Amino acid sequence: MALAYSPDTSIDSTRLAFIAAAIVVLAMLALYVVGFDQGAISRTGMYMHELMHDGRHLMGLPCH
């Protein structure tokens, strides 16, 4: 019988919790910027404003 080396590739619970928390924070930040910012952060001109405006329409958020 041949023995094969199998490295431990499991993710411990602390690291998994950190990754999940980081994903949730980034998702909430993206939702704020696209949905509720209304131009306060995106001061790069009309292109970014229109991009965020279209994102609000795609998510079904009221913007008018």
mmCIF file as Biopython writes it, N, C-alpha, C and O atoms, coordinates in Angstrom:
data_model
#
loop_
_atom_site.group_PDB
_atom_site.id
_atom_site.type_symbol
_atom_site.label_atom_id
_atom_site.label_alt_id
_atom_site.label_comp_id
_atom_site.label_asym_id
_atom_site.label_entity_id
_atom_site.label_seq_id
_atom_site.pdbx_PDB_ins_code
_atom_site.Cartn_x
_atom_site.Cartn_y
_atom_site.Cartn_z
_atom_site.occupancy
_atom_site.B_iso_or_equiv
_atom_site.auth_seq_id
_atom_site.auth_asym_id
_atom_site.pdbx_PDB_model_num
ATOM 1   N N  . MET A ? 1  ? 0.848   -1.168 0.000   1.0 0.0 1  A 1 
ATOM 2   C CA . MET A ? 1  ? 0.000   0.000  0.000   1.0 0.0 1  A 1 
ATOM 3   C C  . MET A ? 1  ? 0.896   1.234  0.000   1.0 0.0 1  A 1 
ATOM 4   O O  . MET A ? 1  ? 1.840   1.326  0.785   1.0 0.0 1  A 1 
ATOM 5   N N  . ALA A ? 2  ? 0.597   2.171  -0.875  1.0 0.0 2  A 1 
ATOM 6   C CA . ALA A ? 2  ? 1.387   3.400  -0.975  1.0 0.0 2  A 1 
ATOM 7   C C  . ALA A ? 2  ? 0.739   4.483  -0.113  1.0 0.0 2  A 1 
ATOM 8   O O  . ALA A ? 2  ? -0.482  4.635  -0.080  1.0 0.0 2  A 1 
ATOM 9   N N  . LEU A ? 3  ? 1.575   5.208  0.563   1.0 0.0 3  A 1 
ATOM 10  C CA . LEU A ? 3  ? 1.100   6.321  1.365   1.0 0.0 3  A 1 
ATOM 11  C C  . LEU A ? 3  ? 1.348   7.616  0.611   1.0 0.0 3  A 1 
ATOM 12  O O  . LEU A ? 3  ? 2.450   7.854  0.117   1.0 0.0 3  A 1 
ATOM 13  N N  . ALA A ? 4  ? 0.340   8.438  0.525   1.0 0.0 4  A 1 
ATOM 14  C CA . ALA A ? 4  ? 0.471   9.721  -0.172  1.0 0.0 4  A 1 
ATOM 15  C C  . ALA A ? 4  ? 0.406   10.838 0.864   1.0 0.0 4  A 1 
ATOM 16  O O  . ALA A ? 4  ? -0.387  10.788 1.804   1.0 0.0 4  A 1 
ATOM 17  N N  . TYR A ? 5  ? 1.244   11.831 0.679   1.0 0.0 5  A 1 
ATOM 18  C CA . TYR A ? 5  ? 1.244   12.992 1.580   1.0 0.0 5  A 1 
ATOM 19  C C  . TYR A ? 5  ? 0.103   13.918 1.201   1.0 0.0 5  A 1 
ATOM 20  O O  . TYR A ? 5  ? -0.017  14.329 0.046   1.0 0.0 5  A 1 
ATOM 21  N N  . SER A ? 6  ? -0.710  14.236 2.147   1.0 0.0 6  A 1 
ATOM 22  C CA . SER A ? 6  ? -1.828  15.140 1.923   1.0 0.0 6  A 1 
ATOM 23  C C  . SER A ? 6  ? -1.710  16.295 2.907   1.0 0.0 6  A 1 
ATOM 24  O O  . SER A ? 6  ? -1.988  16.129 4.095   1.0 0.0 6  A 1 
ATOM 25  N N  . PRO A ? 7  ? -1.296  17.477 2.419   1.0 0.0 7  A 1 
ATOM 26  C CA . PRO A ? 7  ? -1.149  18.606 3.340   1.0 0.0 7  A 1 
ATOM 27  C C  . PRO A ? 7  ? -2.508  19.040 3.898   1.0 0.0 7  A 1 
ATOM 28  O O  . PRO A ? 7  ? -3.540  18.903 3.241   1.0 0.0 7  A 1 
ATOM 29  N N  . ASP A ? 8  ? -2.481  19.560 5.106   1.0 0.0 8  A 1 
ATOM 30  C CA . ASP A ? 8  ? -3.706  20.030 5.746   1.0 0.0 8  A 1 
ATOM 31  C C  . ASP A ? 8  ? -4.090  21.367 5.123   1.0 0.0 8  A 1 
ATOM 32  O O  . ASP A ? 8  ? -3.408  22.373 5.319   1.0 0.0 8  A 1 
ATOM 33  N N  . THR A ? 9  ? -5.177  21.368 4.377   1.0 0.0 9  A 1 
ATOM 34  C CA . THR A ? 9  ? -5.613  22.589 3.692   1.0 0.0 9  A 1 
ATOM 35  C C  . THR A ? 9  ? -6.899  23.143 4.292   1.0 0.0 9  A 1 
ATOM 36  O O  . THR A ? 9  ? -7.547  23.998 3.689   1.0 0.0 9  A 1 
ATOM 37  N N  . SER A ? 10 ? -7.267  22.666 5.463   1.0 0.0 10 A 1 
ATOM 38  C CA . SER A ? 10 ? -8.496  23.167 6.074   1.0 0.0 10 A 1 
ATOM 39  C C  . SER A ? 10 ? -8.265  24.572 6.629   1.0 0.0 10 A 1 
ATOM 40  O O  . SER A ? 10 ? -7.150  24.930 7.011   1.0 0.0 10 A 1 
ATOM 41  N N  . ILE A ? 11 ? -9.324  25.347 6.665   1.0 0.0 11 A 1 
ATOM 42  C CA . ILE A ? 11 ? -9.262  26.707 7.179   1.0 0.0 11 A 1 
ATOM 43  C C  . ILE A ? 11 ? -9.803  26.681 8.599   1.0 0.0 11 A 1 
ATOM 44  O O  . ILE A ? 11 ? -10.917 26.215 8.839   1.0 0.0 11 A 1 
ATOM 45  N N  . ASP A ? 12 ? -9.012  27.182 9.537   1.0 0.0 12 A 1 
ATOM 46  C CA . ASP A ? 12 ? -9.497  27.175 10.908  1.0 0.0 12 A 1 
ATOM 47  C C  . ASP A ? 12 ? -10.641 28.171 11.084  1.0 0.0 12 A 1 
ATOM 48  O O  . ASP A ? 12 ? -10.819 29.065 10.257  1.0 0.0 12 A 1 
ATOM 49  N N  . SER A ? 13 ? -11.404 28.021 12.141  1.0 0.0 13 A 1 
ATOM 50  C CA . SER A ? 13 ? -12.622 28.805 12.324  1.0 0.0 13 A 1 
ATOM 51  C C  . SER A ? 13 ? -12.334 30.291 12.520  1.0 0.0 13 A 1 
ATOM 52  O O  . SER A ? 13 ? -13.144 31.124 12.115  1.0 0.0 13 A 1 
ATOM 53  N N  . THR A ? 14 ? -11.207 30.644 13.127  1.0 0.0 14 A 1 
ATOM 54  C CA . THR A ? 14 ? -10.880 32.060 13.323  1.0 0.0 14 A 1 
ATOM 55  C C  . THR A ? 14 ? -10.639 32.751 11.990  1.0 0.0 14 A 1 
ATOM 56  O O  . THR A ? 14 ? -11.136 33.852 11.754  1.0 0.0 14 A 1 
ATOM 57  N N  . ARG A ? 15 ? -9.884  32.107 11.130  1.0 0.0 15 A 1 
ATOM 58  C CA . ARG A ? 15 ? -9.602  32.693 9.823   1.0 0.0 15 A 1 
ATOM 59  C C  . ARG A ? 15 ? -10.870 32.763 8.972   1.0 0.0 15 A 1 
ATOM 60  O O  . ARG A ? 15 ? -11.085 33.739 8.254   1.0 0.0 15 A 1 
ATOM 61  N N  . LEU A ? 16 ? -11.700 31.739 9.052   1.0 0.0 16 A 1 
ATOM 62  C CA . LEU A ? 16 ? -12.958 31.740 8.309   1.0 0.0 16 A 1 
ATOM 63  C C  . LEU A ? 16 ? -13.875 32.865 8.784   1.0 0.0 16 A 1 
ATOM 64  O O  . LEU A ? 16 ? -14.522 33.524 7.971   1.0 0.0 16 A 1 
ATOM 65  N N  . ALA A ? 17 ? -13.932 33.085 10.098  1.0 0.0 17 A 1 
ATOM 66  C CA . ALA A ? 17 ? -14.754 34.169 10.640  1.0 0.0 17 A 1 
ATOM 67  C C  . ALA A ? 17 ? -14.224 35.524 10.187  1.0 0.0 17 A 1 
ATOM 68  O O  . ALA A ? 17 ? -15.012 36.416 9.872   1.0 0.0 17 A 1 
ATOM 69  N N  . PHE A ? 18 ? -12.907 35.694 10.147  1.0 0.0 18 A 1 
ATOM 70  C CA . PHE A ? 18 ? -12.310 36.949 9.690   1.0 0.0 18 A 1 
ATOM 71  C C  . PHE A ? 18 ? -12.623 37.203 8.220   1.0 0.0 18 A 1 
ATOM 72  O O  . PHE A ? 18 ? -12.967 38.324 7.845   1.0 0.0 18 A 1 
ATOM 73  N N  . ILE A ? 19 ? -12.508 36.182 7.392   1.0 0.0 19 A 1 
ATOM 74  C CA . ILE A ? 19 ? -12.798 36.318 5.968   1.0 0.0 19 A 1 
ATOM 75  C C  . ILE A ? 19 ? -14.276 36.650 5.752   1.0 0.0 19 A 1 
ATOM 76  O O  . ILE A ? 19 ? -14.610 37.502 4.929   1.0 0.0 19 A 1 
ATOM 77  N N  . ALA A ? 20 ? -15.155 35.980 6.490   1.0 0.0 20 A 1 
ATOM 78  C CA . ALA A ? 20 ? -16.591 36.245 6.358   1.0 0.0 20 A 1 
ATOM 79  C C  . ALA A ? 20 ? -16.923 37.671 6.800   1.0 0.0 20 A 1 
ATOM 80  O O  . ALA A ? 20 ? -17.729 38.345 6.158   1.0 0.0 20 A 1 
ATOM 81  N N  . ALA A ? 21 ? -16.310 38.136 7.891   1.0 0.0 21 A 1 
ATOM 82  C CA . ALA A ? 21 ? -16.557 39.501 8.366   1.0 0.0 21 A 1 
ATOM 83  C C  . ALA A ? 21 ? -16.053 40.528 7.362   1.0 0.0 21 A 1 
ATOM 84  O O  . ALA A ? 21 ? -16.707 41.546 7.141   1.0 0.0 21 A 1 
ATOM 85  N N  . ALA A ? 22 ? -14.896 40.275 6.750   1.0 0.0 22 A 1 
ATOM 86  C CA . ALA A ? 22 ? -14.352 41.194 5.756   1.0 0.0 22 A 1 
ATOM 87  C C  . ALA A ? 22 ? -15.267 41.270 4.533   1.0 0.0 22 A 1 
ATOM 88  O O  . ALA A ? 22 ? -15.476 42.352 3.985   1.0 0.0 22 A 1 
ATOM 89  N N  . ILE A ? 23 ? -15.806 40.144 4.106   1.0 0.0 23 A 1 
ATOM 90  C CA . ILE A ? 23 ? -16.714 40.130 2.962   1.0 0.0 23 A 1 
ATOM 91  C C  . ILE A ? 23 ? -17.988 40.905 3.281   1.0 0.0 23 A 1 
ATOM 92  O O  . ILE A ? 23 ? -18.485 41.654 2.440   1.0 0.0 23 A 1 
ATOM 93  N N  . VAL A ? 24 ? -18.516 40.733 4.485   1.0 0.0 24 A 1 
ATOM 94  C CA . VAL A ? 24 ? -19.733 41.443 4.875   1.0 0.0 24 A 1 
ATOM 95  C C  . VAL A ? 24 ? -19.485 42.948 4.924   1.0 0.0 24 A 1 
ATOM 96  O O  . VAL A ? 24 ? -20.315 43.727 4.455   1.0 0.0 24 A 1 
ATOM 97  N N  . VAL A ? 25 ? -18.351 43.365 5.488   1.0 0.0 25 A 1 
ATOM 98  C CA . VAL A ? 25 ? -18.037 44.798 5.566   1.0 0.0 25 A 1 
ATOM 99  C C  . VAL A ? 25 ? -17.874 45.394 4.175   1.0 0.0 25 A 1 
ATOM 100 O O  . VAL A ? 25 ? -18.382 46.483 3.909   1.0 0.0 25 A 1 
ATOM 101 N N  . LEU A ? 26 ? -17.180 44.703 3.289   1.0 0.0 26 A 1 
ATOM 102 C CA . LEU A ? 26 ? -17.003 45.207 1.926   1.0 0.0 26 A 1 
ATOM 103 C C  . LEU A ? 26 ? -18.334 45.262 1.173   1.0 0.0 26 A 1 
ATOM 104 O O  . LEU A ? 26 ? -18.568 46.193 0.402   1.0 0.0 26 A 1 
ATOM 105 N N  . ALA A ? 27 ? -19.195 44.288 1.388   1.0 0.0 27 A 1 
ATOM 106 C CA . ALA A ? 27 ? -20.509 44.300 0.736   1.0 0.0 27 A 1 
ATOM 107 C C  . ALA A ? 27 ? -21.355 45.467 1.239   1.0 0.0 27 A 1 
ATOM 108 O O  . ALA A ? 27 ? -22.046 46.115 0.453   1.0 0.0 27 A 1 
ATOM 109 N N  . MET A ? 28 ? -21.304 45.738 2.546   1.0 0.0 28 A 1 
ATOM 110 C CA . MET A ? 28 ? -22.064 46.865 3.088   1.0 0.0 28 A 1 
ATOM 111 C C  . MET A ? 28 ? -21.520 48.193 2.583   1.0 0.0 28 A 1 
ATOM 112 O O  . MET A ? 28 ? -22.289 49.118 2.317   1.0 0.0 28 A 1 
ATOM 113 N N  . LEU A ? 29 ? -20.209 48.295 2.449   1.0 0.0 29 A 1 
ATOM 114 C CA . LEU A ? 29 ? -19.600 49.509 1.909   1.0 0.0 29 A 1 
ATOM 115 C C  . LEU A ? 29 ? -20.013 49.717 0.457   1.0 0.0 29 A 1 
ATOM 116 O O  . LEU A ? 29 ? -20.334 50.836 0.056   1.0 0.0 29 A 1 
ATOM 117 N N  . ALA A ? 30 ? -20.007 48.656 -0.324  1.0 0.0 30 A 1 
ATOM 118 C CA . ALA A ? 30 ? -20.430 48.765 -1.724  1.0 0.0 30 A 1 
ATOM 119 C C  . ALA A ? 30 ? -21.902 49.154 -1.820  1.0 0.0 30 A 1 
ATOM 120 O O  . ALA A ? 30 ? -22.274 49.971 -2.662  1.0 0.0 30 A 1 
ATOM 121 N N  . LEU A ? 31 ? -22.741 48.573 -0.962  1.0 0.0 31 A 1 
ATOM 122 C CA . LEU A ? 31 ? -24.153 48.927 -0.963  1.0 0.0 31 A 1 
ATOM 123 C C  . LEU A ? 31 ? -24.351 50.391 -0.599  1.0 0.0 31 A 1 
ATOM 124 O O  . LEU A ? 31 ? -25.192 51.065 -1.194  1.0 0.0 31 A 1 
ATOM 125 N N  . TYR A ? 32 ? -23.589 50.895 0.371   1.0 0.0 32 A 1 
ATOM 126 C CA . TYR A ? 32 ? -23.703 52.308 0.751   1.0 0.0 32 A 1 
ATOM 127 C C  . TYR A ? 32 ? -23.285 53.218 -0.397  1.0 0.0 32 A 1 
ATOM 128 O O  . TYR A ? 32 ? -23.987 54.170 -0.738  1.0 0.0 32 A 1 
ATOM 129 N N  . VAL A ? 33 ? -22.135 52.914 -0.988  1.0 0.0 33 A 1 
ATOM 130 C CA . VAL A ? 33 ? -21.610 53.783 -2.044  1.0 0.0 33 A 1 
ATOM 131 C C  . VAL A ? 33 ? -22.558 53.820 -3.236  1.0 0.0 33 A 1 
ATOM 132 O O  . VAL A ? 33 ? -22.817 54.890 -3.787  1.0 0.0 33 A 1 
ATOM 133 N N  . VAL A ? 34 ? -23.075 52.668 -3.638  1.0 0.0 34 A 1 
ATOM 134 C CA . VAL A ? 34 ? -23.947 52.620 -4.805  1.0 0.0 34 A 1 
ATOM 135 C C  . VAL A ? 34 ? -25.355 53.107 -4.474  1.0 0.0 34 A 1 
ATOM 136 O O  . VAL A ? 34 ? -25.957 53.834 -5.264  1.0 0.0 34 A 1 
ATOM 137 N N  . GLY A ? 35 ? -25.885 52.715 -3.315  1.0 0.0 35 A 1 
ATOM 138 C CA . GLY A ? 35 ? -27.276 52.967 -3.032  1.0 0.0 35 A 1 
ATOM 139 C C  . GLY A ? 35 ? -27.599 54.267 -2.348  1.0 0.0 35 A 1 
ATOM 140 O O  . GLY A ? 35 ? -28.627 54.876 -2.642  1.0 0.0 35 A 1 
ATOM 141 N N  . PHE A ? 36 ? -26.747 54.716 -1.436  1.0 0.0 36 A 1 
ATOM 142 C CA . PHE A ? 36 ? -27.143 55.829 -0.592  1.0 0.0 36 A 1 
ATOM 143 C C  . PHE A ? 36 ? -26.197 57.018 -0.640  1.0 0.0 36 A 1 
ATOM 144 O O  . PHE A ? 36 ? -26.450 58.035 0.007   1.0 0.0 36 A 1 
ATOM 145 N N  . ASP A ? 37 ? -25.132 56.908 -1.382  1.0 0.0 37 A 1 
ATOM 146 C CA . ASP A ? 37 ? -24.120 57.957 -1.410  1.0 0.0 37 A 1 
ATOM 147 C C  . ASP A ? 37 ? -24.634 59.243 -2.039  1.0 0.0 37 A 1 
ATOM 148 O O  . ASP A ? 37 ? -24.391 60.327 -1.509  1.0 0.0 37 A 1 
ATOM 149 N N  . GLN A ? 38 ? -25.334 59.142 -3.146  1.0 0.0 38 A 1 
ATOM 150 C CA . GLN A ? 38 ? -25.895 60.278 -3.889  1.0 0.0 38 A 1 
ATOM 151 C C  . GLN A ? 38 ? -24.840 61.323 -4.265  1.0 0.0 38 A 1 
ATOM 152 O O  . GLN A ? 38 ? -25.153 62.510 -4.362  1.0 0.0 38 A 1 
ATOM 153 N N  . GLY A ? 39 ? -23.606 60.894 -4.473  1.0 0.0 39 A 1 
ATOM 154 C CA . GLY A ? 39 ? -22.573 61.799 -4.945  1.0 0.0 39 A 1 
ATOM 155 C C  . GLY A ? 39 ? -21.676 62.372 -3.880  1.0 0.0 39 A 1 
ATOM 156 O O  . GLY A ? 39 ? -20.784 63.152 -4.211  1.0 0.0 39 A 1 
ATOM 157 N N  . ALA A ? 40 ? -21.859 62.034 -2.616  1.0 0.0 40 A 1 
ATOM 158 C CA . ALA A ? 40 ? -21.018 62.589 -1.554  1.0 0.0 40 A 1 
ATOM 159 C C  . ALA A ? 40 ? -19.586 62.070 -1.638  1.0 0.0 40 A 1 
ATOM 160 O O  . ALA A ? 40 ? -18.647 62.818 -1.367  1.0 0.0 40 A 1 
ATOM 161 N N  . ILE A ? 41 ? -19.406 60.815 -2.005  1.0 0.0 41 A 1 
ATOM 162 C CA . ILE A ? 41 ? -18.056 60.244 -2.113  1.0 0.0 41 A 1 
ATOM 163 C C  . ILE A ? 41 ? -17.557 60.336 -3.547  1.0 0.0 41 A 1 
ATOM 164 O O  . ILE A ? 41 ? -16.386 60.639 -3.777  1.0 0.0 41 A 1 
ATOM 165 N N  . SER A ? 42 ? -18.425 60.079 -4.503  1.0 0.0 42 A 1 
ATOM 166 C CA . SER A ? 42 ? -18.011 60.024 -5.909  1.0 0.0 42 A 1 
ATOM 167 C C  . SER A ? 42 ? -17.966 61.425 -6.510  1.0 0.0 42 A 1 
ATOM 168 O O  . SER A ? 42 ? -18.911 61.853 -7.172  1.0 0.0 42 A 1 
ATOM 169 N N  . ARG A ? 43 ? -16.893 62.119 -6.282  1.0 0.0 43 A 1 
ATOM 170 C CA . ARG A ? 43 ? -16.725 63.480 -6.794  1.0 0.0 43 A 1 
ATOM 171 C C  . ARG A ? 43 ? -15.799 63.509 -8.008  1.0 0.0 43 A 1 
ATOM 172 O O  . ARG A ? 43 ? -15.071 64.479 -8.223  1.0 0.0 43 A 1 
ATOM 173 N N  . THR A ? 44 ? -15.835 62.447 -8.789  1.0 0.0 44 A 1 
ATOM 174 C CA . THR A ? 44 ? -14.938 62.354 -9.935  1.0 0.0 44 A 1 
ATOM 175 C C  . THR A ? 44 ? -15.597 62.810 -11.222 1.0 0.0 44 A 1 
ATOM 176 O O  . THR A ? 44 ? -15.037 62.607 -12.299 1.0 0.0 44 A 1 
ATOM 177 N N  . GLY A ? 45 ? -16.732 63.400 -11.142 1.0 0.0 45 A 1 
ATOM 178 C CA . GLY A ? 45 ? -17.396 63.872 -12.350 1.0 0.0 45 A 1 
ATOM 179 C C  . GLY A ? 45 ? -18.679 63.129 -12.619 1.0 0.0 45 A 1 
ATOM 180 O O  . GLY A ? 45 ? -19.115 62.297 -11.824 1.0 0.0 45 A 1 
ATOM 181 N N  . MET A ? 46 ? -19.279 63.440 -13.754 1.0 0.0 46 A 1 
ATOM 182 C CA . MET A ? 46 ? -20.577 62.872 -14.091 1.0 0.0 46 A 1 
ATOM 183 C C  . MET A ? 46 ? -20.510 61.388 -14.446 1.0 0.0 46 A 1 
ATOM 184 O O  . MET A ? 46 ? -21.507 60.683 -14.294 1.0 0.0 46 A 1 
ATOM 185 N N  . TYR A ? 47 ? -19.358 60.895 -14.916 1.0 0.0 47 A 1 
ATOM 186 C CA . TYR A ? 47 ? -19.263 59.486 -15.280 1.0 0.0 47 A 1 
ATOM 187 C C  . TYR A ? 47 ? -19.532 58.598 -14.074 1.0 0.0 47 A 1 
ATOM 188 O O  . TYR A ? 47 ? -20.333 57.667 -14.158 1.0 0.0 47 A 1 
ATOM 189 N N  . MET A ? 48 ? -18.872 58.872 -12.953 1.0 0.0 48 A 1 
ATOM 190 C CA . MET A ? 48 ? -19.063 58.059 -11.760 1.0 0.0 48 A 1 
ATOM 191 C C  . MET A ? 48 ? -20.472 58.239 -11.206 1.0 0.0 48 A 1 
ATOM 192 O O  . MET A ? 48 ? -21.077 57.284 -10.717 1.0 0.0 48 A 1 
ATOM 193 N N  . HIS A ? 49 ? -20.990 59.451 -11.282 1.0 0.0 49 A 1 
ATOM 194 C CA . HIS A ? 49 ? -22.354 59.691 -10.807 1.0 0.0 49 A 1 
ATOM 195 C C  . HIS A ? 49 ? -23.368 58.872 -11.604 1.0 0.0 49 A 1 
ATOM 196 O O  . HIS A ? 49 ? -24.269 58.261 -11.031 1.0 0.0 49 A 1 
ATOM 197 N N  . GLU A ? 50 ? -23.218 58.863 -12.903 1.0 0.0 50 A 1 
ATOM 198 C CA . GLU A ? 50 ? -24.137 58.104 -13.757 1.0 0.0 50 A 1 
ATOM 199 C C  . GLU A ? 50 ? -23.979 56.602 -13.546 1.0 0.0 50 A 1 
ATOM 200 O O  . GLU A ? 50 ? -24.964 55.866 -13.591 1.0 0.0 50 A 1 
ATOM 201 N N  . LEU A ? 51 ? -22.753 56.141 -13.315 1.0 0.0 51 A 1 
ATOM 202 C CA . LEU A ? 51 ? -22.517 54.726 -13.047 1.0 0.0 51 A 1 
ATOM 203 C C  . LEU A ? 51 ? -23.230 54.308 -11.763 1.0 0.0 51 A 1 
ATOM 204 O O  . LEU A ? 51 ? -23.883 53.265 -11.722 1.0 0.0 51 A 1 
ATOM 205 N N  . MET A ? 52 ? -23.103 55.118 -10.721 1.0 0.0 52 A 1 
ATOM 206 C CA . MET A ? 52 ? -23.778 54.808 -9.457  1.0 0.0 52 A 1 
ATOM 207 C C  . MET A ? 52 ? -25.294 54.929 -9.611  1.0 0.0 52 A 1 
ATOM 208 O O  . MET A ? 52 ? -26.043 54.165 -9.002  1.0 0.0 52 A 1 
ATOM 209 N N  . HIS A ? 53 ? -25.738 55.870 -10.408 1.0 0.0 53 A 1 
ATOM 210 C CA . HIS A ? 53 ? -27.169 56.048 -10.654 1.0 0.0 53 A 1 
ATOM 211 C C  . HIS A ? 53 ? -27.749 54.805 -11.325 1.0 0.0 53 A 1 
ATOM 212 O O  . HIS A ? 53 ? -28.821 54.331 -10.949 1.0 0.0 53 A 1 
ATOM 213 N N  . ASP A ? 54 ? -27.044 54.290 -12.305 1.0 0.0 54 A 1 
ATOM 214 C CA . ASP A ? 54 ? -27.504 53.071 -12.974 1.0 0.0 54 A 1 
ATOM 215 C C  . ASP A ? 54 ? -27.471 51.888 -12.022 1.0 0.0 54 A 1 
ATOM 216 O O  . ASP A ? 54 ? -28.330 51.009 -12.097 1.0 0.0 54 A 1 
ATOM 217 N N  . GLY A ? 55 ? -26.488 51.853 -11.125 1.0 0.0 55 A 1 
ATOM 218 C CA . GLY A ? 55 ? -26.430 50.786 -10.128 1.0 0.0 55 A 1 
ATOM 219 C C  . GLY A ? 55 ? -27.618 50.816 -9.190  1.0 0.0 55 A 1 
ATOM 220 O O  . GLY A ? 55 ? -28.126 49.768 -8.792  1.0 0.0 55 A 1 
ATOM 221 N N  . ARG A ? 56 ? -28.066 52.017 -8.831  1.0 0.0 56 A 1 
ATOM 222 C CA . ARG A ? 56 ? -29.261 52.134 -7.985  1.0 0.0 56 A 1 
ATOM 223 C C  . ARG A ? 56 ? -30.486 51.586 -8.712  1.0 0.0 56 A 1 
ATOM 224 O O  . ARG A ? 56 ? -31.321 50.918 -8.102  1.0 0.0 56 A 1 
ATOM 225 N N  . HIS A ? 57 ? -30.598 51.864 -10.006 1.0 0.0 57 A 1 
ATOM 226 C CA . HIS A ? 57 ? -31.715 51.323 -10.778 1.0 0.0 57 A 1 
ATOM 227 C C  . HIS A ? 57 ? -31.644 49.799 -10.836 1.0 0.0 57 A 1 
ATOM 228 O O  . HIS A ? 57 ? -32.670 49.130 -10.715 1.0 0.0 57 A 1 
ATOM 229 N N  . LEU A ? 58 ? -30.449 49.245 -11.018 1.0 0.0 58 A 1 
ATOM 230 C CA . LEU A ? 58 ? -30.297 47.792 -11.099 1.0 0.0 58 A 1 
ATOM 231 C C  . LEU A ? 58 ? -30.668 47.105 -9.790  1.0 0.0 58 A 1 
ATOM 232 O O  . LEU A ? 58 ? -31.196 45.993 -9.799  1.0 0.0 58 A 1 
ATOM 233 N N  . MET A ? 59 ? -30.394 47.764 -8.660  1.0 0.0 59 A 1 
ATOM 234 C CA . MET A ? 59 ? -30.712 47.171 -7.361  1.0 0.0 59 A 1 
ATOM 235 C C  . MET A ? 59 ? -32.150 47.450 -6.931  1.0 0.0 59 A 1 
ATOM 236 O O  . MET A ? 59 ? -32.602 46.915 -5.919  1.0 0.0 59 A 1 
ATOM 237 N N  . GLY A ? 60 ? -32.867 48.270 -7.676  1.0 0.0 60 A 1 
ATOM 238 C CA . GLY A ? 60 ? -34.239 48.558 -7.346  1.0 0.0 60 A 1 
ATOM 239 C C  . GLY A ? 60 ? -34.409 49.592 -6.252  1.0 0.0 60 A 1 
ATOM 240 O O  . GLY A ? 60 ? -35.474 49.680 -5.642  1.0 0.0 60 A 1 
ATOM 241 N N  . LEU A ? 61 ? -33.367 50.379 -5.994  1.0 0.0 61 A 1 
ATOM 242 C CA . LEU A ? 61 ? -33.463 51.430 -4.976  1.0 0.0 61 A 1 
ATOM 243 C C  . LEU A ? 61 ? -34.041 52.692 -5.583  1.0 0.0 61 A 1 
ATOM 244 O O  . LEU A ? 61 ? -33.741 53.015 -6.733  1.0 0.0 61 A 1 
ATOM 245 N N  . PRO A ? 62 ? -34.860 53.411 -4.838  1.0 0.0 62 A 1 
ATOM 246 C CA . PRO A ? 62 ? -35.392 54.670 -5.366  1.0 0.0 62 A 1 
ATOM 247 C C  . PRO A ? 62 ? -34.299 55.732 -5.436  1.0 0.0 62 A 1 
ATOM 248 O O  . PRO A ? 62 ? -33.484 55.858 -4.521  1.0 0.0 62 A 1 
ATOM 249 N N  . CYS A ? 63 ? -34.288 56.483 -6.515  1.0 0.0 63 A 1 
ATOM 250 C CA . CYS A ? 63 ? -33.260 57.510 -6.652  1.0 0.0 63 A 1 
ATOM 251 C C  . CYS A ? 63 ? -33.800 58.799 -7.264  1.0 0.0 63 A 1 
ATOM 252 O O  . CYS A ? 63 ? -33.035 59.743 -7.462  1.0 0.0 63 A 1 
ATOM 253 N N  . HIS A ? 64 ? -35.060 58.863 -7.558  1.0 0.0 64 A 1 
ATOM 254 C CA . HIS A ? 64 ? -35.637 60.081 -8.129  1.0 0.0 64 A 1 
ATOM 255 C C  . HIS A ? 64 ? -36.664 60.651 -7.191  1.0 0.0 64 A 1 
ATOM 256 O O  . HIS A ? 64 ? -37.268 61.681 -7.489  1.0 0.0 64 A 1 
#
